[in-house]
Amino acid sequence: MTDAEWVVVRPLLPVPGWMQGQGGQPEAYCHQAMLDAIGYLVDNGIKWRAMPADFPPWDRVYAFSAAGAIAA
């Protein structure tokens, strides 16, 4: 995802609870990296566990997508 695309997409994602004073811990991975990983998964048709090491761990990317951070 280019920086120009990120500028458009970022406001569409929900604000994490910890940033709104609702508690919790900050995320360990950048949302842009998570979306890039999901895009790679969809584009290449790979399995979650086959996610390249260049991206965050597959289970964190899966949890990010399953939590409703993005609309399927």
All heavy atoms as a GROMACS GRO file, in nm:
protein
  554
    1MET      N    1   0.084  -0.116   0.000
    1MET     CA    2   0.000   0.000   0.000
    1MET      C    3   0.090   0.123   0.000
    1MET      O    4   0.180   0.135   0.082
    1MET     CB    5  -0.089  -0.002   0.125
    1MET     CG    6  -0.180   0.116   0.135
    1MET     SD    7  -0.289   0.110   0.279
    1MET     CE    8  -0.386  -0.033   0.245
    2THR      N    9   0.063   0.212  -0.091
    2THR     CA   10   0.143   0.334  -0.099
    2THR      C   11   0.101   0.430   0.013
    2THR      O   12  -0.006   0.416   0.072
    2THR     CB   13   0.125   0.404  -0.234
    2THR    OG1   14  -0.009   0.450  -0.244
    2THR    CG2   15   0.158   0.310  -0.350
    3ASP      N   16   0.185   0.529   0.038
    3ASP     CA   17   0.151   0.629   0.139
    3ASP      C   18   0.026   0.707   0.100
    3ASP      O   19  -0.055   0.742   0.186
    3ASP     CB   20   0.268   0.725   0.160
    3ASP     CG   21   0.386   0.658   0.231
    3ASP    OD1   22   0.363   0.556   0.301
    3ASP    OD2   23   0.499   0.707   0.218
    4ALA      N   24   0.008   0.732  -0.029
    4ALA     CA   25  -0.111   0.804  -0.075
    4ALA      C   26  -0.237   0.721  -0.050
    4ALA      O   27  -0.342   0.774  -0.008
    4ALA     CB   28  -0.099   0.838  -0.223
    5GLU      N   29  -0.230   0.590  -0.073
    5GLU     CA   30  -0.344   0.502  -0.045
    5GLU      C   31  -0.371   0.496   0.105
    5GLU      O   32  -0.487   0.496   0.149
    5GLU     CB   33  -0.316   0.361  -0.099
    5GLU     CG   34  -0.313   0.353  -0.250
    5GLU     CD   35  -0.261   0.220  -0.300
    5GLU    OE1   36  -0.181   0.154  -0.231
    5GLU    OE2   37  -0.302   0.181  -0.411
    6TRP      N   38  -0.265   0.493   0.186
    6TRP     CA   39  -0.280   0.487   0.330
    6TRP      C   40  -0.351   0.611   0.384
    6TRP      O   41  -0.434   0.600   0.475
    6TRP     CB   42  -0.144   0.469   0.396
    6TRP     CG   43  -0.151   0.464   0.545
    6TRP    CD1   44  -0.096   0.552   0.632
    6TRP    CD2   45  -0.218   0.367   0.626
    6TRP    NE1   46  -0.124   0.516   0.761
    6TRP    CE2   47  -0.199   0.403   0.761
    6TRP    CE3   48  -0.294   0.254   0.598
    6TRP    CZ2   49  -0.251   0.329   0.866
    6TRP    CZ3   50  -0.346   0.181   0.703
    6TRP    CH2   51  -0.325   0.218   0.835
    7VAL      N   52  -0.322   0.726   0.328
    7VAL     CA   53  -0.388   0.851   0.370
    7VAL      C   54  -0.539   0.840   0.351
    7VAL      O   55  -0.616   0.892   0.432
    7VAL     CB   56  -0.329   0.972   0.294
    7VAL    CG1   57  -0.412   1.097   0.315
    7VAL    CG2   58  -0.185   0.996   0.335
    8VAL      N   59  -0.582   0.772   0.247
    8VAL     CA   60  -0.725   0.756   0.220
    8VAL      C   61  -0.787   0.649   0.311
    8VAL      O   62  -0.897   0.666   0.363
    8VAL     CB   63  -0.748   0.719   0.071
    8VAL    CG1   64  -0.893   0.687   0.045
    8VAL    CG2   65  -0.700   0.831  -0.019
    9VAL      N   66  -0.715   0.539   0.333
    9VAL     CA   67  -0.769   0.425   0.406
    9VAL      C   68  -0.768   0.447   0.558
    9VAL      O   69  -0.862   0.406   0.627
    9VAL     CB   70  -0.689   0.297   0.372
    9VAL    CG1   71  -0.728   0.182   0.461
    9VAL    CG2   72  -0.711   0.262   0.226
   10ARG      N   73  -0.668   0.511   0.612
   10ARG     CA   74  -0.650   0.524   0.758
   10ARG      C   75  -0.774   0.577   0.830
   10ARG      O   76  -0.813   0.522   0.933
   10ARG     CB   77  -0.527   0.609   0.790
   10ARG     CG   78  -0.504   0.629   0.938
   10ARG     CD   79  -0.484   0.494   1.006
   10ARG     NE   80  -0.485   0.505   1.149
   10ARG     CZ   81  -0.574   0.447   1.229
   10ARG    NH1   82  -0.671   0.375   1.178
   10ARG    NH2   83  -0.568   0.459   1.358
   11PRO      N   84  -0.839   0.682   0.782
   11PRO     CA   85  -0.956   0.733   0.854
   11PRO      C   86  -1.074   0.635   0.856
   11PRO      O   87  -1.165   0.650   0.937
   11PRO     CB   88  -0.996   0.860   0.779
   11PRO     CG   89  -0.879   0.897   0.697
   11PRO     CD   90  -0.802   0.771   0.672
   12LEU      N   91  -1.072   0.534   0.771
   12LEU     CA   92  -1.181   0.437   0.764
   12LEU      C   93  -1.169   0.328   0.870
   12LEU      O   94  -1.267   0.257   0.898
   12LEU     CB   95  -1.188   0.374   0.625
   12LEU     CG   96  -1.205   0.472   0.509
   12LEU    CD1   97  -1.196   0.398   0.376
   12LEU    CD2   98  -1.336   0.548   0.521
   13LEU      N   99  -1.051   0.312   0.929
   13LEU     CA  100  -1.030   0.210   1.031
   13LEU      C  101  -1.074   0.261   1.168
   13LEU      O  102  -1.062   0.380   1.197
   13LEU     CB  103  -0.882   0.171   1.037
   13LEU     CG  104  -0.825   0.106   0.911
   13LEU    CD1  105  -0.675   0.086   0.927
   13LEU    CD2  106  -0.893  -0.026   0.883
   14PRO      N  107  -1.126   0.172   1.252
   14PRO     CA  108  -1.166   0.216   1.386
   14PRO      C  109  -1.045   0.257   1.470
   14PRO      O  110  -0.935   0.204   1.453
   14PRO     CB  111  -1.235   0.093   1.445
   14PRO     CG  112  -1.185  -0.022   1.366
   14PRO     CD  113  -1.151   0.031   1.230
   15VAL      N  114  -1.066   0.350   1.558
   15VAL     CA  115  -0.960   0.396   1.649
   15VAL      C  116  -0.948   0.294   1.762
   15VAL      O  117  -1.049   0.257   1.823
   15VAL     CB  118  -0.993   0.536   1.705
   15VAL    CG1  119  -0.888   0.581   1.804
   15VAL    CG2  120  -1.007   0.636   1.591
   16PRO      N  121  -0.827   0.246   1.790
   16PRO     CA  122  -0.810   0.148   1.898
   16PRO      C  123  -0.858   0.204   2.032
   16PRO      O  124  -0.845   0.324   2.060
   16PRO     CB  125  -0.659   0.123   1.901
   16PRO     CG  126  -0.610   0.165   1.767
   16PRO     CD  127  -0.701   0.275   1.722
   17GLY      N  128  -0.911   0.116   2.116
   17GLY     CA  129  -0.964   0.156   2.245
   17GLY      C  130  -0.864   0.227   2.334
   17GLY      O  131  -0.897   0.323   2.403
   18TRP      N  132  -0.738   0.182   2.331
   18TRP     CA  133  -0.637   0.243   2.418
   18TRP      C  134  -0.612   0.388   2.379
   18TRP      O  135  -0.572   0.468   2.463
   18TRP     CB  136  -0.507   0.163   2.417
   18TRP     CG  137  -0.434   0.163   2.287
   18TRP    CD1  138  -0.450   0.075   2.184
   18TRP    CD2  139  -0.334   0.255   2.244
   18TRP    NE1  140  -0.367   0.106   2.081
   18TRP    CE2  141  -0.294   0.216   2.114
   18TRP    CE3  142  -0.275   0.365   2.301
   18TRP    CZ2  143  -0.197   0.286   2.043
   18TRP    CZ3  144  -0.178   0.434   2.230
   18TRP    CH2  145  -0.140   0.394   2.102
   19MET      N  146  -0.636   0.424   2.253
   19MET     CA  147  -0.616   0.562   2.209
   19MET      C  148  -0.734   0.651   2.250
   19MET      O  149  -0.723   0.772   2.250
   19MET     CB  150  -0.596   0.570   2.058
   19MET     CG  151  -0.466   0.510   2.011
   19MET     SD  152  -0.440   0.529   1.835
   19MET     CE  153  -0.388   0.700   1.830
   20GLN      N  154  -0.846   0.589   2.286
   20GLN     CA  155  -0.963   0.664   2.328
   20GLN      C  156  -0.978   0.664   2.480
   20GLN      O  157  -1.081   0.703   2.532
   20GLN     CB  158  -1.089   0.603   2.266
   20GLN     CG  159  -1.092   0.610   2.116
   20GLN     CD  160  -1.214   0.541   2.058
   20GLN    OE1  161  -1.273   0.452   2.119
   20GLN    NE2  162  -1.252   0.583   1.939
   21GLY      N  163  -0.874   0.618   2.550
   21GLY     CA  164  -0.879   0.616   2.695
   21GLY      C  165  -0.965   0.505   2.752
   21GLY      O  166  -1.010   0.512   2.866
   22GLN      N  167  -0.989   0.400   2.674
   22GLN     CA  168  -1.072   0.289   2.720
   22GLN      C  169  -0.990   0.173   2.774
   22GLN      O  170  -1.042   0.065   2.797
   22GLN     CB  171  -1.160   0.239   2.604
   22GLN     CG  172  -1.257   0.343   2.555
   22GLN     CD  173  -1.332   0.297   2.430
   22GLN    OE1  174  -1.304   0.192   2.374
   22GLN    NE2  175  -1.428   0.378   2.389
   23GLY      N  176  -0.862   0.193   2.792
   23GLY     CA  177  -0.776   0.088   2.845
   23GLY      C  178  -0.724  -0.004   2.736
   23GLY      O  179  -0.746   0.019   2.618
   24GLY      N  180  -0.656  -0.107   2.780
   24GLY     CA  181  -0.597  -0.200   2.685
   24GLY      C  182  -0.454  -0.163   2.652
   24GLY      O  183  -0.402  -0.061   2.697
   25GLN      N  184  -0.393  -0.246   2.575
   25GLN     CA  185  -0.254  -0.225   2.537
   25GLN      C  186  -0.244  -0.178   2.393
   25GLN      O  187  -0.327  -0.216   2.310
   25GLN     CB  188  -0.174  -0.354   2.551
   25GLN     CG  189  -0.164  -0.404   2.693
   25GLN     CD  190  -0.081  -0.530   2.700
   25GLN    OE1  191  -0.038  -0.585   2.601
   25GLN    NE2  192  -0.059  -0.578   2.821
   26PRO      N  193  -0.143  -0.098   2.363
   26PRO     CA  194  -0.122  -0.059   2.223
   26PRO      C  195  -0.092  -0.181   2.136
   26PRO      O  196  -0.035  -0.279   2.184
   26PRO     CB  197   0.000   0.033   2.229
   26PRO     CG  198   0.009   0.077   2.370
   26PRO     CD  199  -0.050  -0.034   2.452
   27GLU      N  200  -0.133  -0.174   2.011
   27GLU     CA  201  -0.104  -0.284   1.920
   27GLU      C  202   0.046  -0.293   1.897
   27GLU      O  203   0.116  -0.194   1.898
   27GLU     CB  204  -0.174  -0.263   1.785
   27GLU     CG  205  -0.322  -0.287   1.791
   27GLU     CD  206  -0.400  -0.158   1.810
   27GLU    OE1  207  -0.338  -0.051   1.824
   27GLU    OE2  208  -0.523  -0.165   1.812
   28ALA      N  209   0.092  -0.414   1.873
   28ALA     CA  210   0.234  -0.437   1.851
   28ALA      C  211   0.273  -0.414   1.705
   28ALA      O  212   0.391  -0.399   1.674
   28ALA     CB  213   0.272  -0.578   1.893
   29TYR      N  214   0.174  -0.411   1.615
   29TYR     CA  215   0.204  -0.400   1.473
   29TYR      C  216   0.123  -0.287   1.410
   29TYR      O  217   0.008  -0.263   1.446
   29TYR     CB  218   0.173  -0.532   1.401
   29TYR     CG  219   0.252  -0.647   1.458
   29TYR    CD1  220   0.196  -0.735   1.548
   29TYR    CD2  221   0.386  -0.664   1.423
   29TYR    CE1  222   0.270  -0.839   1.603
   29TYR    CE2  223   0.461  -0.767   1.477
   29TYR     CZ  224   0.402  -0.854   1.566
   29TYR     OH  225   0.477  -0.955   1.620
   30CYS      N  226   0.184  -0.222   1.315
   30CYS     CA  227   0.122  -0.112   1.242
   30CYS      C  228   0.004  -0.161   1.160
   30CYS      O  229   0.010  -0.266   1.097
   30CYS     CB  230   0.228  -0.050   1.152
   30CYS     SG  231   0.168   0.069   1.034
   31HIS      N  232  -0.104  -0.085   1.162
   31HIS     CA  233  -0.222  -0.123   1.084
   31HIS      C  234  -0.191  -0.131   0.935
   31HIS      O  235  -0.247  -0.214   0.865
   31HIS     CB  236  -0.336  -0.024   1.108
   31HIS     CG  237  -0.400  -0.039   1.242
   31HIS    ND1  238  -0.507   0.036   1.281
   31HIS    CD2  239  -0.371  -0.119   1.348
   31HIS    CE1  240  -0.543   0.002   1.403
   31HIS    NE2  241  -0.461  -0.092   1.446
   32GLN      N  242  -0.102  -0.045   0.888
   32GLN     CA  243  -0.067  -0.049   0.746
   32GLN      C  244   0.000  -0.181   0.711
   32GLN      O  245  -0.029  -0.241   0.608
   32GLN     CB  246   0.024   0.069   0.710
   32GLN     CG  247   0.052   0.081   0.563
   32GLN     CD  248   0.131   0.206   0.528
   32GLN    OE1  249   0.174   0.279   0.615
   32GLN    NE2  250   0.150   0.230   0.401
   33ALA      N  251   0.087  -0.230   0.798
   33ALA     CA  252   0.154  -0.359   0.775
   33ALA      C  253   0.051  -0.473   0.777
   33ALA      O  254   0.060  -0.568   0.699
   33ALA     CB  255   0.261  -0.384   0.880
   34MET      N  256  -0.048  -0.462   0.864
   34MET     CA  257  -0.153  -0.564   0.871
   34MET      C  258  -0.234  -0.567   0.741
   34MET      O  259  -0.262  -0.674   0.688
   34MET     CB  260  -0.248  -0.537   0.989
   34MET     CG  261  -0.180  -0.549   1.122
   34MET     SD  262  -0.133  -0.718   1.156
   34MET     CE  263  -0.151  -0.721   1.332
   35LEU      N  264  -0.271  -0.451   0.693
   35LEU     CA  265  -0.348  -0.445   0.569
   35LEU      C  266  -0.265  -0.492   0.450
   35LEU      O  267  -0.318  -0.558   0.359
   35LEU     CB  268  -0.401  -0.304   0.545
   35LEU     CG  269  -0.509  -0.258   0.643
   35LEU    CD1  270  -0.549  -0.114   0.614
   35LEU    CD2  271  -0.630  -0.349   0.637
   36ASP      N  272  -0.137  -0.461   0.450
   36ASP     CA  273  -0.050  -0.511   0.344
   36ASP      C  274  -0.045  -0.664   0.346
   36ASP      O  275  -0.048  -0.728   0.241
   36ASP     CB  276   0.092  -0.454   0.360
   36ASP     CG  277   0.103  -0.309   0.316
   36ASP    OD1  278   0.013  -0.261   0.246
   36ASP    OD2  279   0.202  -0.244   0.356
   37ALA      N  280  -0.037  -0.722   0.465
   37ALA     CA  281  -0.033  -0.868   0.478
   37ALA      C  282  -0.163  -0.930   0.428
   37ALA      O  283  -0.162  -1.031   0.357
   37ALA     CB  284  -0.008  -0.907   0.623
   38ILE      N  285  -0.276  -0.871   0.462
   38ILE     CA  286  -0.406  -0.923   0.416
   38ILE      C  287  -0.416  -0.911   0.265
   38ILE      O  288  -0.463  -1.002   0.197
   38ILE     CB  289  -0.521  -0.851   0.488
   38ILE    CG1  290  -0.520  -0.887   0.637
   38ILE    CG2  291  -0.656  -0.887   0.425
   38ILE    CD1  292  -0.608  -0.802   0.722
   39GLY      N  293  -0.370  -0.799   0.210
   39GLY     CA  294  -0.370  -0.782   0.065
   39GLY      C  295  -0.284  -0.887  -0.003
   39GLY      O  296  -0.321  -0.941  -0.108
   40TYR      N  297  -0.169  -0.918   0.055
   40TYR     CA  298  -0.081  -1.021   0.000
   40TYR      C  299  -0.150  -1.157   0.003
   40TYR      O  300  -0.145  -1.232  -0.095
   40TYR     CB  301   0.050  -1.026   0.080
   40TYR     CG  302   0.148  -1.127   0.027
   40TYR    CD1  303   0.239  -1.091  -0.072
   40TYR    CD2  304   0.152  -1.257   0.074
   40TYR    CE1  305   0.330  -1.183  -0.123
   40TYR    CE2  306   0.241  -1.350   0.024
   40TYR     CZ  307   0.330  -1.312  -0.074
   40TYR     OH  308   0.418  -1.404  -0.124
   41LEU      N  309  -0.214  -1.187   0.114
   41LEU     CA  310  -0.284  -1.314   0.129
   41LEU      C  311  -0.392  -1.329   0.023
   41LEU      O  312  -0.403  -1.433  -0.043
   41LEU     CB  313  -0.346  -1.320   0.269
   41LEU     CG  314  -0.429  -1.443   0.299
   41LEU    CD1  315  -0.342  -1.545   0.371
   41LEU    CD2  316  -0.548  -1.406   0.385
   42VAL      N  317  -0.471  -1.227   0.003
   42VAL     CA  318  -0.581  -1.231  -0.093
   42VAL      C  319  -0.527  -1.237  -0.237
   42VAL      O  320  -0.575  -1.315  -0.319
   42VAL     CB  321  -0.674  -1.110  -0.074
   42VAL    CG1  322  -0.776  -1.100  -0.186
   42VAL    CG2  323  -0.744  -1.117   0.060
   43ASP      N  324  -0.428  -1.156  -0.265
   43ASP     CA  325  -0.373  -1.148  -0.401
   43ASP      C  326  -0.307  -1.278  -0.444
   43ASP      O  327  -0.318  -1.319  -0.559
   43ASP     CB  328  -0.273  -1.033  -0.409
   43ASP     CG  329  -0.223  -1.010  -0.549
   43ASP    OD1  330  -0.305  -1.007  -0.644
   43ASP    OD2  331  -0.100  -0.992  -0.567
   44ASN      N  332  -0.238  -1.344  -0.350
   44ASN     CA  333  -0.163  -1.464  -0.386
   44ASN      C  334  -0.233  -1.594  -0.351
   44ASN      O  335  -0.184  -1.701  -0.384
   44ASN     CB  336  -0.024  -1.459  -0.320
   44ASN     CG  337   0.059  -1.349  -0.378
   44ASN    OD1  338   0.097  -1.355  -0.495
   44ASN    ND2  339   0.085  -1.245  -0.300
   45GLY      N  340  -0.345  -1.586  -0.282
   45GLY     CA  341  -0.421  -1.706  -0.250
   45GLY      C  342  -0.348  -1.805  -0.162
   45GLY      O  343  -0.368  -1.925  -0.174
   46ILE      N  344  -0.265  -1.753  -0.072
   46ILE     CA  345  -0.190  -1.843   0.016
   46ILE      C  346  -0.272  -1.874   0.142
   46ILE      O  347  -0.374  -1.813   0.169
   46ILE     CB  348  -0.055  -1.781   0.057
   46ILE    CG1  349  -0.076  -1.652   0.139
   46ILE    CG2  350   0.032  -1.756  -0.064
   46ILE    CD1  351   0.050  -1.599   0.203
   47LYS      N  352  -0.224  -1.970   0.219
   47LYS     CA  353  -0.285  -2.002   0.347
   47LYS      C  354  -0.227  -1.908   0.453
   47LYS      O  355  -0.117  -1.856   0.438
   47LYS     CB  356  -0.255  -2.147   0.385
   47LYS     CG  357  -0.317  -2.244   0.287
   47LYS     CD  358  -0.286  -2.386   0.324
   47LYS     CE  359  -0.350  -2.478   0.221
   47LYS     NZ  360  -0.319  -2.616   0.243
   48TRP      N  361  -0.303  -1.889   0.560
   48TRP     CA  362  -0.259  -1.799   0.666
   48TRP      C  363  -0.119  -1.834   0.715
   48TRP      O  364  -0.034  -1.747   0.732
   48TRP     CB  365  -0.356  -1.803   0.784
   48TRP     CG  366  -0.483  -1.729   0.759
   48TRP    CD1  367  -0.605  -1.784   0.730
   48TRP    CD2  368  -0.503  -1.587   0.758
   48TRP    NE1  369  -0.697  -1.684   0.712
   48TRP    CE2  370  -0.638  -1.563   0.730
   48TRP    CE3  371  -0.419  -1.479   0.778
   48TRP    CZ2  372  -0.692  -1.435   0.722
   48TRP    CZ3  373  -0.472  -1.351   0.771
   48TRP    CH2  374  -0.606  -1.330   0.743
   49ARG      N  375  -0.096  -1.962   0.739
   49ARG     CA  376   0.032  -2.004   0.796
   49ARG      C  377   0.149  -1.992   0.698
   49ARG      O  378   0.264  -2.005   0.737
   49ARG     CB  379   0.022  -2.147   0.847
   49ARG     CG  380  -0.066  -2.157   0.969
   49ARG     CD  381  -0.079  -2.301   1.016
   49ARG     NE  382  -0.176  -2.310   1.122
   49ARG     CZ  383  -0.146  -2.338   1.248
   49ARG    NH1  384  -0.022  -2.360   1.282
   49ARG    NH2  385  -0.240  -2.345   1.338
   50ALA      N  386   0.121  -1.965   0.572
   50ALA     CA  387   0.226  -1.949   0.472
   50ALA      C  388   0.265  -1.802   0.453
   50ALA      O  389   0.336  -1.769   0.359
   50ALA     CB  390   0.180  -2.009   0.339
   51MET      N  391   0.221  -1.716   0.542
   51MET     CA  392   0.252  -1.574   0.534
   51MET      C  393   0.403  -1.554   0.543
   51MET      O  394   0.468  -1.606   0.634
   51MET     CB  395   0.182  -1.501   0.649
   51MET     CG  396   0.190  -1.351   0.644
   51MET     SD  397   0.078  -1.275   0.527
   51MET     CE  398  -0.080  -1.321   0.592
   52PRO      N  399   0.463  -1.480   0.449
   52PRO     CA  400   0.608  -1.457   0.454
   52PRO      C  401   0.650  -1.384   0.582
   52PRO      O  402   0.571  -1.311   0.642
   52PRO     CB  403   0.634  -1.369   0.332
   52PRO     CG  404   0.520  -1.394   0.241
   52PRO     CD  405   0.403  -1.422   0.330
   53ALA      N  406   0.773  -1.403   0.620
   53ALA     CA  407   0.826  -1.342   0.743
   53ALA      C  408   0.836  -1.190   0.734
   53ALA      O  409   0.858  -1.124   0.836
   53ALA     CB  410   0.963  -1.402   0.775
   54ASP      N  411   0.822  -1.134   0.614
   54ASP     CA  412   0.827  -0.988   0.597
   54ASP      C  413   0.707  -0.919   0.662
   54ASP      O  414   0.711  -0.799   0.687
   54ASP     CB  415   0.828  -0.950   0.450
   54ASP     CG  416   0.951  -1.002   0.377
   54ASP    OD1  417   1.043  -1.050   0.444
   54ASP    OD2  418   0.953  -0.993   0.254
   55PHE      N  419   0.602  -0.995   0.687
   55PHE     CA  420   0.479  -0.941   0.745
   55PHE      C  421   0.471  -0.978   0.893
   55PHE      O  422   0.546  -1.063   0.940
   55PHE     CB  423   0.357  -0.998   0.672
   55PHE     CG  424   0.349  -0.958   0.528
   55PHE    CD1  425   0.365  -1.051   0.427
   55PHE    CD2  426   0.327  -0.826   0.491
   55PHE    CE1  427   0.358  -1.015   0.294
   55PHE    CE2  428   0.321  -0.788   0.358
   55PHE     CZ  429   0.336  -0.882   0.260
   56PRO      N  430   0.380  -0.915   0.967
   56PRO     CA  431   0.360  -0.959   1.106
   56PRO      C  432   0.321  -1.106   1.109
   56PRO      O  433   0.277  -1.162   1.008
   56PRO     CB  434   0.243  -0.870   1.153
   56PRO     CG  435   0.249  -0.748   1.066
   56PRO     CD  436   0.296  -0.799   0.933
   57PRO      N  437   0.332  -1.171   1.225
   57PRO     CA  438   0.297  -1.313   1.235
   57PRO      C  439   0.154  -1.339   1.188
   57PRO      O  440   0.064  -1.258   1.212
   57PRO     CB  441   0.311  -1.343   1.384
   57PRO     CG  442   0.404  -1.238   1.436
   57PRO     CD  443   0.379  -1.117   1.352
   58TRP      N  444   0.136  -1.453   1.122
   58TRP     CA  445   0.006  -1.483   1.060
   58TRP      C  446  -0.108  -1.480   1.162
   58TRP      O  447  -0.217  -1.434   1.129
   58TRP     CB  448   0.010  -1.619   0.990
   58TRP     CG  449   0.008  -1.736   1.084
   58TRP    CD1  450   0.116  -1.801   1.136
   58TRP    CD2  451  -0.107  -1.800   1.139
   58TRP    NE1  452   0.076  -1.901   1.219
   58TRP    CE2  453  -0.063  -1.903   1.224
   58TRP    CE3  454  -0.244  -1.780   1.126
   58TRP    CZ2  455  -0.148  -1.985   1.294
   58TRP    CZ3  456  -0.330  -1.862   1.196
   58TRP    CH2  457  -0.282  -1.964   1.279
   59ASP      N  458  -0.083  -1.525   1.285
   59ASP     CA  459  -0.192  -1.530   1.382
   59ASP      C  460  -0.236  -1.390   1.427
   59ASP      O  461  -0.353  -1.367   1.455
   59ASP     CB  462  -0.156  -1.618   1.502
   59ASP     CG  463  -0.029  -1.575   1.574
   59ASP    OD1  464   0.057  -1.510   1.512
   59ASP    OD2  465  -0.015  -1.609   1.693
   60ARG      N  466  -0.144  -1.296   1.427
   60ARG     CA  467  -0.178  -1.157   1.462
   60ARG      C  468  -0.255  -1.092   1.348
   60ARG      O  469  -0.348  -1.015   1.370
   60ARG     CB  470  -0.053  -1.076   1.492
   60ARG     CG  471   0.025  -1.122   1.613
   60ARG     CD  472  -0.047  -1.100   1.747
   60ARG     NE  473  -0.148  -1.200   1.770
   60ARG     CZ  474  -0.269  -1.180   1.825
   60ARG    NH1  475  -0.304  -1.062   1.866
   60ARG    NH2  476  -0.354  -1.276   1.841
   61VAL      N  477  -0.215  -1.122   1.224
   61VAL     CA  478  -0.287  -1.068   1.107
   61VAL      C  479  -0.428  -1.126   1.103
   61VAL      O  480  -0.525  -1.054   1.080
   61VAL     CB  481  -0.211  -1.098   0.976
   61VAL    CG1  482  -0.289  -1.048   0.856
   61VAL    CG2  483  -0.072  -1.038   0.979
   62TYR      N  484  -0.440  -1.255   1.131
   62TYR     CA  485  -0.571  -1.320   1.133
   62TYR      C  486  -0.660  -1.257   1.241
   62TYR      O  487  -0.777  -1.228   1.218
   62TYR     CB  488  -0.556  -1.470   1.157
   62TYR     CG  489  -0.689  -1.541   1.165
   62TYR    CD1  490  -0.757  -1.576   1.049
   62TYR    CD2  491  -0.747  -1.570   1.288
   62TYR    CE1  492  -0.880  -1.639   1.056
   62TYR    CE2  493  -0.870  -1.632   1.295
   62TYR     CZ  494  -0.936  -1.667   1.179
   62TYR     OH  495  -1.058  -1.728   1.185
   63ALA      N  496  -0.604  -1.238   1.360
   63ALA     CA  497  -0.680  -1.179   1.470
   63ALA      C  498  -0.725  -1.038   1.435
   63ALA      O  499  -0.837  -0.996   1.466
   63ALA     CB  500  -0.598  -1.179   1.598
   64PHE      N  501  -0.639  -0.963   1.368
   64PHE     CA  502  -0.672  -0.826   1.326
   64PHE      C  503  -0.791  -0.828   1.230
   64PHE      O  504  -0.884  -0.750   1.245
   64PHE     CB  505  -0.549  -0.764   1.258
   64PHE     CG  506  -0.570  -0.624   1.206
   64PHE    CD1  507  -0.564  -0.516   1.292
   64PHE    CD2  508  -0.593  -0.601   1.072
   64PHE    CE1  509  -0.581  -0.386   1.244
   64PHE    CE2  510  -0.611  -0.473   1.023
   64PHE     CZ  511  -0.604  -0.365   1.110
   65SER      N  512  -0.789  -0.920   1.135
   65SER     CA  513  -0.897  -0.926   1.038
   65SER      C  514  -1.025  -0.983   1.100
   65SER      O  515  -1.135  -0.937   1.072
   65SER     CB  516  -0.857  -1.009   0.916
   65SER     OG  517  -0.843  -1.144   0.948
   66ALA      N  518  -1.011  -1.080   1.188
   66ALA     CA  519  -1.127  -1.143   1.253
   66ALA      C  520  -1.194  -1.051   1.354
   66ALA      O  521  -1.312  -1.064   1.381
   66ALA     CB  522  -1.086  -1.273   1.320
   67ALA      N  523  -1.118  -0.956   1.408
   67ALA     CA  524  -1.173  -0.865   1.509
   67ALA      C  525  -1.263  -0.760   1.448
   67ALA      O  526  -1.321  -0.680   1.519
   67ALA     CB  527  -1.058  -0.799   1.586
   68GLY      N  528  -1.272  -0.759   1.317
   68GLY     CA  529  -1.360  -0.662   1.252
   68GLY      C  530  -1.292  -0.530   1.223
   68GLY      O  531  -1.358  -0.431   1.197
   69ALA      N  532  -1.159  -0.530   1.229
   69ALA     CA  533  -1.088  -0.407   1.196
   69ALA      C  534  -1.104  -0.372   1.049
   69ALA      O  535  -1.092  -0.257   1.012
   69ALA     CB  536  -0.940  -0.421   1.230
   70ILE      N  537  -1.136  -0.473   0.969
   70ILE     CA  538  -1.164  -0.448   0.828
   70ILE      C  539  -1.294  -0.519   0.792
   70ILE      O  540  -1.331  -0.617   0.856
   70ILE     CB  541  -1.050  -0.499   0.735
   70ILE    CG1  542  -1.030  -0.649   0.750
   70ILE    CG2  543  -0.923  -0.423   0.760
   70ILE    CD1  544  -0.943  -0.708   0.645
   71ALA      N  545  -1.362  -0.468   0.696
   71ALA     CA  546  -1.487  -0.532   0.651
   71ALA      C  547  -1.453  -0.634   0.544
   71ALA      O  548  -1.378  -0.607   0.451
   71ALA     CB  549  -1.582  -0.428   0.596
   72ALA      N  550  -1.506  -0.752   0.558
   72ALA     CA  551  -1.477  -0.858   0.461
   72ALA      C  552  -1.564  -0.846   0.339
   72ALA      O  553  -1.668  -0.790   0.336
   72ALA     CB  554  -1.499  -0.994   0.525
   0.00000   0.00000   0.00000
